[in-house]
Amino acid sequence: MTSRETHEPTVHSRGIATVFFCGAVIVLMFSVLTFGNATDWYEYVSGVVFVGLAATLTYRGVLALRTARDADASL
């Protein structure tokens, strides 16, 4: 949905940011479980990949919050 005057999205990104942060927490918890039960090298690599995914989701959540804050400031 867009506003008629500015043609910019009017849906706030706070909900999207919350989803990104919740996803990051879930992936980070899965990473901790992977590290805790790791016995072979590939399980450690999987844990590192999950940590990277959690960091990426957190970064996207911060960007979404920044976008929502900028949208609120422009109103």
C-alpha positions as CSV (number, residue, x, y, z in Angstrom):
1,M,0.0,0.0,0.0
2,T,1.4,3.4,-0.9
3,S,0.4,6.9,0.0
4,R,-1.1,9.0,-2.8
5,E,1.1,12.1,-2.3
6,T,4.6,10.6,-2.0
7,H,4.2,7.1,-3.6
8,E,6.2,5.7,-0.7
9,P,5.3,2.6,1.3
10,T,3.1,3.4,4.3
11,V,3.5,0.0,6.0
12,H,5.8,0.4,9.0
13,S,8.8,-1.9,9.1
14,R,8.7,-2.5,12.9
15,G,6.8,-5.7,12.4
16,I,9.3,-6.9,9.8
17,A,12.1,-5.9,12.1
18,T,10.6,-8.0,14.9
19,V,10.3,-11.0,12.6
20,F,14.0,-10.6,11.7
21,F,15.1,-10.4,15.3
22,C,13.0,-13.4,16.3
23,G,14.4,-15.4,13.4
24,A,17.9,-14.4,14.6
25,V,17.3,-15.6,18.1
26,I,15.9,-18.9,16.9
27,V,18.9,-19.5,14.5
28,L,21.3,-18.5,17.3
29,M,19.7,-21.0,19.7
30,F,20.0,-23.7,17.0
31,S,23.6,-22.7,16.6
32,V,24.3,-23.1,20.3
33,L,22.7,-26.6,20.2
34,T,24.8,-27.4,17.2
35,F,28.0,-26.3,19.0
36,G,27.0,-28.2,22.1
37,N,26.5,-31.5,20.4
38,A,29.3,-31.2,17.8
39,T,31.6,-34.2,17.3
40,D,32.9,-33.7,13.8
41,W,34.4,-30.8,11.9
42,Y,31.3,-30.3,9.7
43,E,29.1,-29.8,12.7
44,Y,31.4,-26.9,13.8
45,V,31.2,-25.5,10.3
46,S,27.4,-25.7,10.4
47,G,27.4,-23.8,13.7
48,V,29.5,-21.0,12.3
49,V,27.2,-20.8,9.3
50,F,24.2,-20.5,11.7
51,V,26.0,-17.7,13.6
52,G,26.6,-15.9,10.3
53,L,22.9,-16.3,9.4
54,A,21.9,-14.9,12.8
55,A,24.1,-11.9,12.3
56,T,22.7,-11.3,8.9
57,L,19.1,-11.5,10.2
58,T,20.0,-9.1,13.0
59,Y,21.6,-6.7,10.5
60,R,18.4,-6.8,8.3
61,G,16.3,-6.1,11.5
62,V,18.4,-3.1,12.3
63,L,18.0,-1.7,8.8
64,A,14.2,-2.3,9.0
65,L,14.0,-0.4,12.3
66,R,16.1,2.4,10.8
67,T,13.8,2.6,7.9
68,A,10.7,2.7,10.2
69,R,12.3,5.5,12.3
70,D,13.1,7.5,9.2
71,A,9.6,7.1,7.9
72,D,8.1,8.2,11.2
73,A,10.5,11.2,11.2
74,S,9.4,12.3,7.8
75,L,5.7,12.4,8.8
